[in-house]
């Protein structure tokens, strides 16, 4: 999970501990570095981060990994968010604050 919000990272860690292997990073650049070192089954990516935002991070990830599903994390209520994000290339989106059931549902279906 790539998210600059410490609470979201801590909450995800609480949910995921003991269930699967994962990495949590707090910036787009850190996420890119990790993704270059490790193949992931799924990436959750916050759209609104300082520095490198989620869409820029997504573009950079796609320069070397075109297969891993990337799920947008967004707190913004947008009109037609699913269509907009899917047209950009995201595999789906999860609205923040997310809950355990929604996070685990994305993981279970793999995209």
N, CA, C and O atoms as CSV, one atom per row, in Angstrom:
chain,resi,resn,atom,element,x,y,z
A,1,UNK,N,N,0.839,-1.169,0.000
A,1,UNK,CA,C,0.000,0.000,0.000
A,1,UNK,C,C,0.884,1.232,0.000
A,1,UNK,O,O,1.849,1.324,0.759
A,2,UNK,N,N,0.542,2.172,-0.859
A,2,UNK,CA,C,1.254,3.441,-0.955
A,2,UNK,C,C,0.281,4.529,-0.509
A,2,UNK,O,O,-0.706,4.808,-1.190
A,3,UNK,N,N,0.567,5.140,0.638
A,3,UNK,CA,C,-0.322,6.160,1.184
A,3,UNK,C,C,0.483,7.036,2.135
A,3,UNK,O,O,1.246,6.522,2.952
A,4,UNK,N,N,0.324,8.330,2.041
A,4,UNK,CA,C,1.066,9.232,2.918
A,4,UNK,C,C,0.403,9.422,4.276
A,4,UNK,O,O,0.968,10.075,5.153
A,5,UNK,N,N,-0.785,8.861,4.461
A,5,UNK,CA,C,-1.520,9.015,5.720
A,5,UNK,C,C,-1.142,7.896,6.692
A,5,UNK,O,O,-1.416,6.722,6.442
A,6,UNK,N,N,-0.517,8.273,7.787
A,6,UNK,CA,C,-0.036,7.296,8.774
A,6,UNK,C,C,-1.172,6.449,9.344
A,6,UNK,O,O,-0.992,5.255,9.585
A,7,UNK,N,N,-2.350,7.061,9.563
A,7,UNK,CA,C,-3.481,6.312,10.091
A,7,UNK,C,C,-3.894,5.204,9.119
A,7,UNK,O,O,-4.123,4.069,9.537
A,8,UNK,N,N,-3.990,5.527,7.825
A,8,UNK,CA,C,-4.379,4.516,6.840
A,8,UNK,C,C,-3.382,3.362,6.794
A,8,UNK,O,O,-3.771,2.199,6.695
A,9,UNK,N,N,-2.098,3.691,6.866
A,9,UNK,CA,C,-1.079,2.638,6.860
A,9,UNK,C,C,-1.180,1.768,8.113
A,9,UNK,O,O,-1.077,0.544,8.029
A,10,UNK,N,N,-1.377,2.388,9.260
A,10,UNK,CA,C,-1.509,1.629,10.514
A,10,UNK,C,C,-2.756,0.752,10.499
A,10,UNK,O,O,-2.724,-0.392,10.952
A,11,UNK,N,N,-3.853,1.293,9.977
A,11,UNK,CA,C,-5.097,0.536,9.899
A,11,UNK,C,C,-4.931,-0.658,8.957
A,11,UNK,O,O,-5.371,-1.764,9.270
A,12,UNK,N,N,-4.300,-0.436,7.814
A,12,UNK,CA,C,-4.054,-1.535,6.877
A,12,UNK,C,C,-3.168,-2.596,7.521
A,12,UNK,O,O,-3.412,-3.791,7.356
A,13,UNK,N,N,-2.152,-2.172,8.245
A,13,UNK,CA,C,-1.266,-3.116,8.922
A,13,UNK,C,C,-2.048,-3.958,9.926
A,13,UNK,O,O,-1.843,-5.169,10.015
A,14,UNK,N,N,-2.937,-3.328,10.677
A,14,UNK,CA,C,-3.754,-4.049,11.659
A,14,UNK,C,C,-4.618,-5.109,10.956
A,14,UNK,O,O,-4.768,-6.225,11.453
A,15,UNK,N,N,-5.172,-4.753,9.816
A,15,UNK,CA,C,-6.024,-5.681,9.071
A,15,UNK,C,C,-5.221,-6.830,8.463
A,15,UNK,O,O,-5.652,-7.982,8.501
A,16,UNK,N,N,-4.064,-6.516,7.910
A,16,UNK,CA,C,-3.322,-7.487,7.111
A,16,UNK,C,C,-2.367,-8.373,7.894
A,16,UNK,O,O,-2.014,-9.457,7.429
A,17,UNK,N,N,-1.943,-7.932,9.072
A,17,UNK,CA,C,-0.993,-8.734,9.852
A,17,UNK,C,C,-1.514,-10.148,10.054
A,17,UNK,O,O,-2.649,-10.354,10.484
A,18,UNK,N,N,-0.674,-11.109,9.739
A,18,UNK,CA,C,-1.004,-12.511,9.924
A,18,UNK,C,C,-1.844,-13.111,8.806
A,18,UNK,O,O,-2.083,-14.318,8.790
A,19,UNK,N,N,-2.295,-12.274,7.866
A,19,UNK,CA,C,-3.132,-12.778,6.778
A,19,UNK,C,C,-2.352,-12.976,5.482
A,19,UNK,O,O,-2.612,-13.916,4.731
A,20,UNK,N,N,-1.400,-12.091,5.224
A,20,UNK,CA,C,-0.606,-12.181,4.006
A,20,UNK,C,C,0.632,-11.323,4.123
A,20,UNK,O,O,0.781,-10.548,5.068
A,21,UNK,N,N,1.517,-11.465,3.157
A,21,UNK,CA,C,2.721,-10.637,3.118
A,21,UNK,C,C,2.394,-9.338,2.407
A,21,UNK,O,O,1.661,-9.337,1.418
A,22,UNK,N,N,2.928,-8.237,2.900
A,22,UNK,CA,C,2.626,-6.938,2.325
A,22,UNK,C,C,3.732,-5.958,2.663
A,22,UNK,O,O,4.555,-6.211,3.542
A,23,UNK,N,N,3.745,-4.849,1.966
A,23,UNK,CA,C,4.621,-3.726,2.283
A,23,UNK,C,C,3.767,-2.479,2.358
A,23,UNK,O,O,2.783,-2.342,1.630
A,24,UNK,N,N,4.146,-1.572,3.240
A,24,UNK,CA,C,3.489,-0.284,3.384
A,24,UNK,C,C,4.541,0.792,3.197
A,24,UNK,O,O,5.601,0.741,3.821
A,25,UNK,N,N,4.257,1.772,2.338
A,25,UNK,CA,C,5.185,2.883,2.129
A,25,UNK,C,C,4.398,4.188,2.124
A,25,UNK,O,O,3.200,4.205,1.844
A,26,UNK,N,N,5.095,5.284,2.440
A,26,UNK,CA,C,4.407,6.551,2.640
A,26,UNK,C,C,4.613,7.584,1.538
A,26,UNK,O,O,4.338,8.766,1.742
A,27,UNK,N,N,5.093,7.156,0.377
A,27,UNK,CA,C,5.249,8.104,-0.732
A,27,UNK,C,C,5.267,7.355,-2.057
A,27,UNK,O,O,5.554,6.159,-2.119
A,28,UNK,N,N,4.953,8.094,-3.106
A,28,UNK,CA,C,4.982,7.508,-4.438
A,28,UNK,C,C,6.364,6.991,-4.807
A,28,UNK,O,O,6.498,5.892,-5.344
A,29,UNK,N,N,7.382,7.776,-4.521
A,29,UNK,CA,C,8.748,7.362,-4.869
A,29,UNK,C,C,9.151,6.104,-4.110
A,29,UNK,O,O,9.795,5.224,-4.681
A,30,UNK,N,N,8.789,6.002,-2.842
A,30,UNK,CA,C,9.094,4.791,-2.066
A,30,UNK,C,C,8.355,3.588,-2.644
A,30,UNK,O,O,8.892,2.480,-2.665
A,31,UNK,N,N,7.140,3.796,-3.108
A,31,UNK,CA,C,6.382,2.713,-3.730
A,31,UNK,C,C,7.017,2.235,-5.018
A,31,UNK,O,O,7.065,1.034,-5.285
A,32,UNK,N,N,7.499,3.162,-5.811
A,32,UNK,CA,C,8.176,2.810,-7.062
A,32,UNK,C,C,9.440,2.014,-6.765
A,32,UNK,O,O,9.713,1.003,-7.411
A,33,UNK,N,N,10.202,2.474,-5.793
A,33,UNK,CA,C,11.434,1.759,-5.412
A,33,UNK,C,C,11.112,0.331,-4.987
A,33,UNK,O,O,11.776,-0.609,-5.425
A,34,UNK,N,N,10.096,0.157,-4.135
A,34,UNK,CA,C,9.709,-1.186,-3.676
A,34,UNK,C,C,9.247,-2.052,-4.847
A,34,UNK,O,O,9.623,-3.221,-4.941
A,35,UNK,N,N,8.433,-1.486,-5.736
A,35,UNK,CA,C,7.894,-2.251,-6.859
A,35,UNK,C,C,8.981,-2.673,-7.844
A,35,UNK,O,O,8.817,-3.661,-8.559
A,36,UNK,N,N,10.072,-1.943,-7.888
A,36,UNK,CA,C,11.204,-2.338,-8.733
A,36,UNK,C,C,11.974,-3.497,-8.094
A,36,UNK,O,O,12.644,-4.259,-8.792
A,37,UNK,N,N,11.879,-3.628,-6.774
A,37,UNK,CA,C,12.604,-4.666,-6.046
A,37,UNK,C,C,11.791,-5.928,-5.837
A,37,UNK,O,O,12.358,-7.003,-5.645
A,38,UNK,N,N,10.473,-5.815,-5.871
A,38,UNK,CA,C,9.584,-6.904,-5.477
A,38,UNK,C,C,8.385,-6.949,-6.405
A,38,UNK,O,O,7.825,-5.903,-6.734
A,39,UNK,N,N,7.979,-8.131,-6.832
A,39,UNK,CA,C,6.762,-8.302,-7.620
A,39,UNK,C,C,5.588,-8.418,-6.663
A,39,UNK,O,O,5.633,-9.206,-5.718
A,40,UNK,N,N,4.540,-7.641,-6.899
A,40,UNK,CA,C,3.353,-7.653,-6.055
A,40,UNK,C,C,2.162,-8.217,-6.809
A,40,UNK,O,O,2.084,-8.114,-8.033
A,41,UNK,N,N,1.238,-8.812,-6.072
A,41,UNK,CA,C,-0.003,-9.314,-6.656
A,41,UNK,C,C,-1.020,-8.200,-6.837
A,41,UNK,O,O,-1.899,-8.291,-7.694
A,42,UNK,N,N,-0.902,-7.143,-6.027
A,42,UNK,CA,C,-1.880,-6.060,-6.018
A,42,UNK,C,C,-1.242,-4.848,-5.352
A,42,UNK,O,O,-0.493,-4.991,-4.385
A,43,UNK,N,N,-1.534,-3.659,-5.861
A,43,UNK,CA,C,-1.015,-2.431,-5.268
A,43,UNK,C,C,-2.188,-1.498,-4.985
A,43,UNK,O,O,-3.003,-1.230,-5.868
A,44,UNK,N,N,-2.271,-1.004,-3.747
A,44,UNK,CA,C,-3.218,0.042,-3.375
A,44,UNK,C,C,-2.450,1.351,-3.396
A,44,UNK,O,O,-1.382,1.451,-2.794
A,45,UNK,N,N,-2.981,2.357,-4.083
A,45,UNK,CA,C,-2.245,3.602,-4.318
A,45,UNK,C,C,-3.122,4.817,-4.022
A,45,UNK,O,O,-4.142,5.031,-4.676
A,46,UNK,N,N,-2.716,5.603,-3.036
A,46,UNK,CA,C,-3.414,6.843,-2.699
A,46,UNK,C,C,-3.254,7.829,-3.855
A,46,UNK,O,O,-2.161,7.986,-4.400
A,47,UNK,N,N,-4.347,8.488,-4.222
A,47,UNK,CA,C,-4.295,9.452,-5.320
A,47,UNK,C,C,-3.747,10.807,-4.899
A,47,UNK,O,O,-3.109,11.490,-5.700
A,48,UNK,N,N,-3.986,11.205,-3.655
A,48,UNK,CA,C,-3.652,12.553,-3.217
A,48,UNK,C,C,-2.512,12.513,-2.211
A,48,UNK,O,O,-2.729,12.401,-1.004
A,49,UNK,N,N,-1.293,12.607,-2.730
A,49,UNK,CA,C,-0.106,12.615,-1.882
A,49,UNK,C,C,0.748,13.816,-2.250
A,49,UNK,O,O,0.749,14.247,-3.403
A,50,UNK,N,N,1.474,14.360,-1.283
A,50,UNK,CA,C,2.399,15.454,-1.621
A,50,UNK,C,C,3.567,14.916,-2.447
A,50,UNK,O,O,3.874,13.725,-2.408
A,51,UNK,N,N,4.191,15.785,-3.171
A,51,UNK,CA,C,5.301,15.347,-4.017
A,51,UNK,C,C,4.756,14.651,-5.238
A,51,UNK,O,O,4.115,15.277,-6.081
A,52,UNK,N,N,4.999,13.378,-5.338
A,52,UNK,CA,C,4.510,12.585,-6.465
A,52,UNK,C,C,3.111,12.076,-6.134
A,52,UNK,O,O,2.952,11.227,-5.256
A,53,UNK,N,N,2.099,12.588,-6.829
A,53,UNK,CA,C,0.731,12.165,-6.538
A,53,UNK,C,C,0.459,10.769,-7.101
A,53,UNK,O,O,1.316,10.173,-7.754
A,54,UNK,N,N,-0.726,10.266,-6.843
A,54,UNK,CA,C,-1.058,8.903,-7.233
A,54,UNK,C,C,-1.046,8.659,-8.732
A,54,UNK,O,O,-0.574,7.616,-9.183
A,55,UNK,N,N,-1.561,9.607,-9.513
A,55,UNK,CA,C,-1.583,9.411,-10.961
A,55,UNK,C,C,-0.170,9.411,-11.543
A,55,UNK,O,O,0.133,8.621,-12.437
A,56,UNK,N,N,0.697,10.294,-11.039
A,56,UNK,CA,C,2.091,10.298,-11.502
A,56,UNK,C,C,2.805,9.015,-11.085
A,56,UNK,O,O,3.589,8.455,-11.851
A,57,UNK,N,N,2.530,8.559,-9.871
A,57,UNK,CA,C,3.110,7.296,-9.410
A,57,UNK,C,C,2.634,6.149,-10.286
A,57,UNK,O,O,3.426,5.292,-10.677
A,58,UNK,N,N,1.339,6.129,-10.596
A,58,UNK,CA,C,0.762,5.101,-11.464
A,58,UNK,C,C,1.494,5.075,-12.810
A,58,UNK,O,O,1.899,4.011,-13.279
A,59,UNK,N,N,1.661,6.242,-13.425
A,59,UNK,CA,C,2.343,6.317,-14.729
A,59,UNK,C,C,3.752,5.734,-14.652
A,59,UNK,O,O,4.172,4.987,-15.536
A,60,UNK,N,N,4.477,6.079,-13.588
A,60,UNK,CA,C,5.842,5.566,-13.432
A,60,UNK,C,C,5.842,4.059,-13.197
A,60,UNK,O,O,6.677,3.351,-13.760
A,61,UNK,N,N,4.923,3.560,-12.378
A,61,UNK,CA,C,4.833,2.111,-12.157
A,61,UNK,C,C,4.580,1.382,-13.472
A,61,UNK,O,O,5.143,0.313,-13.708
A,62,UNK,N,N,3.745,1.948,-14.317
A,62,UNK,CA,C,3.400,1.300,-15.586
A,62,UNK,C,C,4.549,1.306,-16.594
A,62,UNK,O,O,4.478,0.594,-17.595
A,63,UNK,N,N,5.598,2.083,-16.362
A,63,UNK,CA,C,6.743,2.048,-17.272
A,63,UNK,C,C,7.526,0.746,-17.148
A,63,UNK,O,O,8.248,0.371,-18.072
A,64,UNK,N,N,7.393,0.053,-16.023
A,64,UNK,CA,C,8.123,-1.210,-15.849
A,64,UNK,C,C,7.230,-2.365,-15.398
A,64,UNK,O,O,7.693,-3.505,-15.343
A,65,UNK,N,N,5.978,-2.106,-15.079
A,65,UNK,CA,C,5.062,-3.162,-14.647
A,65,UNK,C,C,3.679,-2.868,-15.225
A,65,UNK,O,O,2.966,-1.988,-14.744
A,66,UNK,N,N,3.317,-3.610,-16.251
A,66,UNK,CA,C,2.025,-3.377,-16.896
A,66,UNK,C,C,0.967,-4.369,-16.455
A,66,UNK,O,O,-0.175,-4.283,-16.905
A,67,UNK,N,N,1.311,-5.305,-15.590
A,67,UNK,CA,C,0.400,-6.388,-15.238
A,67,UNK,C,C,-0.254,-6.277,-13.862
A,67,UNK,O,O,-1.418,-6.647,-13.709
A,68,UNK,N,N,0.458,-5.782,-12.873
A,68,UNK,CA,C,-0.062,-5.772,-11.508
A,68,UNK,C,C,-1.294,-4.871,-11.410
A,68,UNK,O,O,-1.235,-3.705,-11.799
A,69,UNK,N,N,-2.408,-5.399,-10.896
A,69,UNK,CA,C,-3.574,-4.544,-10.686
A,69,UNK,C,C,-3.248,-3.446,-9.676
A,69,UNK,O,O,-2.653,-3.707,-8.630
A,70,UNK,N,N,-3.644,-2.217,-10.001
A,70,UNK,CA,C,-3.426,-1.080,-9.113
A,70,UNK,C,C,-4.783,-0.492,-8.771
A,70,UNK,O,O,-5.547,-0.092,-9.649
A,71,UNK,N,N,-5.068,-0.449,-7.468
A,71,UNK,CA,C,-6.334,0.048,-6.951
A,71,UNK,C,C,-6.113,1.451,-6.388
A,71,UNK,O,O,-5.264,1.647,-5.518
A,72,UNK,N,N,-6.868,2.413,-6.878
A,72,UNK,CA,C,-6.782,3.787,-6.385
A,72,UNK,C,C,-7.448,3.894,-5.020
A,72,UNK,O,O,-8.523,3.339,-4.794
A,73,UNK,N,N,-6.800,4.609,-4.121
A,73,UNK,CA,C,-7.383,4.957,-2.823
A,73,UNK,C,C,-7.735,6.438,-2.883
A,73,UNK,O,O,-6.864,7.273,-3.128
A,74,UNK,N,N,-8.995,6.766,-2.664
A,74,UNK,CA,C,-9.402,8.159,-2.758
A,74,UNK,C,C,-10.407,8.530,-1.678
A,74,UNK,O,O,-11.319,7.767,-1.360
A,75,UNK,N,N,-10.217,9.712,-1.127
A,75,UNK,CA,C,-11.166,10.242,-0.157
A,75,UNK,C,C,-12.112,11.214,-0.841
A,75,UNK,O,O,-13.083,11.665,-0.234
A,76,UNK,N,N,-11.841,11.537,-2.085
A,76,UNK,CA,C,-12.642,12.509,-2.815
A,76,UNK,C,C,-13.877,11.855,-3.410
A,76,UNK,O,O,-13.798,10.795,-4.030
A,77,UNK,N,N,-14.998,12.491,-3.214
A,77,UNK,CA,C,-16.226,12.021,-3.845
A,77,UNK,C,C,-16.293,12.677,-5.219
A,77,UNK,O,O,-16.579,13.869,-5.333
A,78,UNK,N,N,-16.031,11.905,-6.245
A,78,UNK,CA,C,-16.022,12.436,-7.599
A,78,UNK,C,C,-17.231,11.908,-8.356
A,78,UNK,O,O,-17.730,10.820,-8.067
A,79,UNK,N,N,-17.692,12.676,-9.315
A,79,UNK,CA,C,-18.764,12.205,-10.168
A,79,UNK,C,C,-18.170,11.198,-11.141
A,79,UNK,O,O,-17.224,11.505,-11.866
A,80,UNK,N,N,-18.730,9.999,-11.149
A,80,UNK,CA,C,-18.243,8.959,-12.039
A,80,UNK,C,C,-16.826,8.510,-11.750
A,80,UNK,O,O,-16.052,8.310,-12.686
A,81,UNK,N,N,-16.448,8.341,-10.459
A,81,UNK,CA,C,-15.050,8.015,-10.154
A,81,UNK,C,C,-14.596,6.699,-10.774
A,81,UNK,O,O,-13.458,6.593,-11.231
A,82,UNK,N,N,-15.464,5.700,-10.795
A,82,UNK,CA,C,-15.052,4.408,-11.321
A,82,UNK,C,C,-14.654,4.531,-12.785
A,82,UNK,O,O,-13.597,4.044,-13.185
A,83,UNK,N,N,-15.483,5.171,-13.574
A,83,UNK,CA,C,-15.204,5.307,-14.998
A,83,UNK,C,C,-13.950,6.144,-15.246
A,83,UNK,O,O,-13.127,5.799,-16.094
A,84,UNK,N,N,-13.808,7.247,-14.503
A,84,UNK,CA,C,-12.643,8.112,-14.677
A,84,UNK,C,C,-11.350,7.379,-14.336
A,84,UNK,O,O,-10.371,7.446,-15.079
A,85,UNK,N,N,-11.360,6.684,-13.211
A,85,UNK,CA,C,-10.150,5.984,-12.785
A,85,UNK,C,C,-9.846,4.787,-13.689
A,85,UNK,O,O,-8.683,4.519,-13.992
A,86,UNK,N,N,-10.876,4.074,-14.117
A,86,UNK,CA,C,-10.645,2.951,-15.024
A,86,UNK,C,C,-10.148,3.438,-16.380
A,86,UNK,O,O,-9.318,2.775,-17.002
A,87,UNK,N,N,-10.639,4.582,-16.851
A,87,UNK,CA,C,-10.148,5.103,-18.131
A,87,UNK,C,C,-8.692,5.532,-18.018
A,87,UNK,O,O,-7.961,5.518,-19.009
A,88,UNK,N,N,-8.270,5.911,-16.825
A,88,UNK,CA,C,-6.864,6.257,-16.592
A,88,UNK,C,C,-5.995,5.002,-16.564
A,88,UNK,O,O,-4.800,5.060,-16.854
A,89,UNK,N,N,-6.610,3.856,-16.210
A,89,UNK,CA,C,-5.870,2.597,-16.174
A,89,UNK,C,C,-5.921,1.855,-14.852
A,89,UNK,O,O,-5.421,0.735,-14.754
A,90,UNK,N,N,-6.519,2.462,-13.830
A,90,UNK,CA,C,-6.626,1.780,-12.547
A,90,UNK,C,C,-7.561,0.580,-12.674
A,90,UNK,O,O,-8.496,0.598,-13.474
A,91,UNK,N,N,-7.310,-0.449,-11.893
A,91,UNK,CA,C,-8.129,-1.662,-11.900
A,91,UNK,C,C,-9.409,-1.493,-11.081
A,91,UNK,O,O,-10.321,-2.313,-11.187
A,92,UNK,N,N,-9.483,-0.459,-10.283
A,92,UNK,CA,C,-10.632,-0.186,-9.445
A,92,UNK,C,C,-10.273,0.893,-8.452
A,92,UNK,O,O,-9.182,1.461,-8.502
A,93,UNK,N,N,-11.195,1.175,-7.548
A,93,UNK,CA,C,-10.898,2.162,-6.516
A,93,UNK,C,C,-11.559,1.772,-5.208
A,93,UNK,O,O,-12.563,1.061,-5.177
A,94,UNK,N,N,-10.971,2.255,-4.143
A,94,UNK,CA,C,-11.462,2.036,-2.796
A,94,UNK,C,C,-11.566,3.408,-2.134
A,94,UNK,O,O,-10.589,4.155,-2.080
A,95,UNK,N,N,-12.747,3.731,-1.635
A,95,UNK,CA,C,-12.967,5.031,-1.010
A,95,UNK,C,C,-12.441,5.022,0.419
A,95,UNK,O,O,-12.664,4.075,1.173
A,96,UNK,N,N,-11.738,6.093,0.777
A,96,UNK,CA,C,-11.246,6.260,2.136
A,96,UNK,C,C,-12.227,7.119,2.915
A,96,UNK,O,O,-12.798,8.044,2.337
A,97,UNK,N,N,-12.448,6.866,4.172
A,97,UNK,CA,C,-11.778,5.797,4.913
A,97,UNK,C,C,-12.344,4.436,4.512
A,97,UNK,O,O,-13.558,4.254,4.422
A,98,UNK,N,N,-11.452,3.501,4.277
A,98,UNK,CA,C,-11.869,2.152,3.901
A,98,UNK,C,C,-12.105,1.328,5.159
A,98,UNK,O,O,-11.636,1.672,6.244
A,99,UNK,N,N,-12.840,0.233,4.992
A,99,UNK,CA,C,-13.058,-0.658,6.125
A,99,UNK,C,C,-12.422,-2.019,5.819
A,99,UNK,O,O,-12.018,-2.299,4.690
A,100,UNK,N,N,-12.350,-2.826,6.827
A,100,UNK,CA,C,-11.684,-4.128,6.700
A,100,UNK,C,C,-12.321,-4.988,5.615
A,100,UNK,O,O,-11.612,-5.600,4.816
A,101,UNK,N,N,-13.639,-5.041,5.577
A,101,UNK,CA,C,-14.331,-5.896,4.607
A,101,UNK,C,C,-14.017,-5.490,3.175
A,101,UNK,O,O,-13.760,-6.345,2.327
A,102,UNK,N,N,-14.038,-4.186,2.902
A,102,UNK,CA,C,-13.772,-3.718,1.545
A,102,UNK,C,C,-12.325,-3.983,1.129
A,102,UNK,O,O,-12.066,-4.401,0.001
A,103,UNK,N,N,-11.388,-3.739,2.039
A,103,UNK,CA,C,-9.977,-3.987,1.733
A,103,UNK,C,C,-9.748,-5.462,1.440
A,103,UNK,O,O,-9.112,-5.812,0.446
A,104,UNK,N,N,-10.263,-6.319,2.299
A,104,UNK,CA,C,-10.067,-7.761,2.116
A,104,UNK,C,C,-10.805,-8.282,0.884
A,104,UNK,O,O,-10.356,-9.248,0.267
A,105,UNK,N,N,-11.914,-7.672,0.518
A,105,UNK,CA,C,-12.639,-8.091,-0.694
A,105,UNK,C,C,-11.798,-7.845,-1.936
A,105,UNK,O,O,-11.744,-8.698,-2.822
A,106,UNK,N,N,-11.141,-6.696,-2.017
A,106,UNK,CA,C,-10.251,-6.423,-3.153
A,106,UNK,C,C,-9.117,-7.436,-3.201
A,106,UNK,O,O,-8.763,-7.933,-4.270
A,107,UNK,N,N,-8.556,-7.737,-2.047
A,107,UNK,CA,C,-7.445,-8.687,-1.994
A,107,UNK,C,C,-7.917,-10.078,-2.413
A,107,UNK,O,O,-7.213,-10.779,-3.139
A,108,UNK,N,N,-9.087,-10.474,-1.968
A,108,UNK,CA,C,-9.602,-11.815,-2.272
A,108,UNK,C,C,-9.848,-12.012,-3.766
A,108,UNK,O,O,-9.592,-13.088,-4.307
A,109,UNK,N,N,-10.343,-10.973,-4.426
A,109,UNK,CA,C,-10.598,-11.137,-5.858
A,109,UNK,C,C,-9.378,-10.829,-6.709
A,109,UNK,O,O,-9.370,-11.111,-7.907
A,110,UNK,N,N,-8.343,-10.251,-6.098
A,110,UNK,CA,C,-7.084,-10.049,-6.807
A,110,UNK,C,C,-7.063,-8.836,-7.703
A,110,UNK,O,O,-6.033,-8.536,-8.306
A,111,UNK,N,N,-8.155,-8.142,-7.805
A,111,UNK,CA,C,-8.168,-6.884,-8.561
A,111,UNK,C,C,-9.386,-6.094,-8.157
A,111,UNK,O,O,-9.606,-4.995,-8.666
